[in-house]
């Protein structure tokens, strides 16, 4: 092992080392060297190379003669392992992370480096690397996004959200994972695997969705009409027996407003809403809800509304 290390150092000095070997030696100097000697100086300065070579021999070789070969081999292997570890750690830290954020009242559309198309809903954030250099394509979602994933069987696409981990190879799907709202993954094309925090797993195919119940901590699977399920990317808002509290969360996020709900009874608190609404103006939506459910609303200010139900 010691001879191999000396041979590697000689190749490095002569300029015949491979890029991988150079990287290992560079990281070895960065991690182990003292006194300000740089790798470039070792490459260009013959006397410095010889002095360093002797110093390594003086510090390491005697321990070889004083101990067993296995013990010395272990020490040398450890030094090289540390150098390799530093090398790969430094490579990983060079990957730039990008954060896209859609504020309340806005939506974003953009492409990832692998040509995956993303629609990011209001009040949502997606973090992803500028280039996918590892064996998987992993992103972190907070909120809701619609993905049209570029197929790559060698690099699965993984979305980590607050409550779920969703893995695909190439498909079109939507994830909604907001605080205080039901977490839903729905599939338009292809297949995905959804895994919960409690390690429950379901496989979803086209026209299926998974729901994570934050109260029971259970993952369920059901069929869905996807023509209605992800209307938000076309500018519409769709509710399906959605609690009034969750409806308010969606509208506040979509239009960057504050809607105050004032139930006058427990029955009002359990109220649910279903319907498909044109999502261009908050008052159009409130008028539609008023027409269907007799829910009253009052505009308090430019940014605040009060919602209530007459008995």
Secondary structure as UniProt FT lines:
FT   HELIX           2..14
FT   HELIX           19..32
FT   HELIX           39..44
FT   HELIX           46..56
FT   HELIX           57..61
FT   HELIX           62..66
FT   HELIX           69..93
FT   STRAND          97..102
FT   TURN            104..105
FT   STRAND          108..111
FT   TURN            113..114
FT   STRAND          117..120
FT   TURN            122..123
FT   STRAND          124..129
FT   STRAND          137..148
FT   TURN            153..154
FT   STRAND          157..160
FT   STRAND          164..168
FT   STRAND          172..177
FT   TURN            179..180
FT   STRAND          183..189
FT   STRAND          192..196
FT   TURN            197..198
FT   STRAND          201..204
FT   TURN            206..207
FT   STRAND          208..213
FT   TURN            214..217
FT   STRAND          218..223
FT   HELIX           226..229
FT   HELIX           231..234
FT   STRAND          236..243
FT   HELIX           244..255
FT   STRAND          258..261
FT   HELIX           266..269
FT   STRAND          272..278
FT   TURN            279..280
FT   HELIX           282..293
FT   STRAND          295..299
FT   STRAND          304..309
//
